């Protein structure tokens, strides 16, 4: 079940450094790409940042529409993540990456970009234009206008990855088709402070 996430806690969906899938749409066209370089940026208003290379079709759609979505894939979607990260949307003749790789989507609540089914979190973002950062560093900043998470692995503002559901763990891209799945979670209490 998909549950809403309080926007000031939306950064927690990215705080552990997962690879994301950036979806975008404009003028009847849509695209999706993998992005390993992303992060939460602020709490209130909630902001995120993601690196989108200047040569990508996704970037053109994001700049034209002023919005994008960050979809957080899980281990079950590692092949999809590699597939959409290995092919340019410009190289696909008829259709798009969604049709080529038979990806199911559902509509976002505040933006036109589609959300990818099967992910464990989704952040709908409006672009906060920063032309210098975009041109010099390929860095895009978005204000999160809606956030959602799969209640099986995220609730109460926290991730919890049950051992019984290893395919729902988020993934982290290394290189050359190699990924890591998020590992064991554990808590540490701060040391008592001396007066």
C-alpha positions, 0 to 999 in steps of 0.5 A, a space after each residue: 500500500 502506498 502511503 503519503 509522507 510528510 513533506 518535511 520528512 521526504 528527505 528520508 526517502 533519499 537519505 540512505 543514498 539509493 539510486 533513483 529513476 528520474 521520470 519526466 514528461 512534456 508535450 506528449 513525450 515522456 522519459 525515465 533514466 537512472 541517477 545515482 547522484 541524488 540527495 535530500 537538500 532541505 526540510 521545509 520546504 522539502 527540497 532534493 537535488 539530482 544530477 542530470 547530464 546535459 546530453 540526456 533526453 530527460 534533461 530536455 523534458 525537465 527543463 521544458 516542463 519545470 518538473 520531475 519525479 524521483 522514483 526509488 526502485 527496489 532490488 526487484 527492479 535492478 534489471 529495469 534500473 540498468 536497462 533505463 540507465 543504459 539506453 537514451 530515450 532519443 535512441 528509441 524509435 516508436 514509443 519510449 522507454 516505458 513501452 520498450 521495457 514494458 514498464 507500468 506507471 500510474 499518474 502523479 498527483 501534482 505533476 505530469 511525469 508518470 510514476 513507476 509502479 513497483 518502486 518503494 518511494 516516489 517524490 514529485 518535484 517542481 524544478 527550482 531553476 538555478 541556471 548556473 548550477 544546471 549548466 556548470 554542474 548538471 545539478 537540478 534542485 526540486 521542491 518536493 510537492 508530494 511524496 509517497 512510500 510503500 508501507 511495507 518498508 517505510 512508515 512512521 517517517 522511517 525505513 524498515 526493511 524486513 528480512 522476509 522481503 529482500 526484493 523490497 530493499 533499495 539499491 545502490 549502483 556501483 558501476 558496470 552493472 553492479 549494485 548493492 542492496 541496502 543492508 542491515 539497519 541498526 540503532 545507536 543511542 548517543 553517549 551521555 553528555 557530561 555536565 
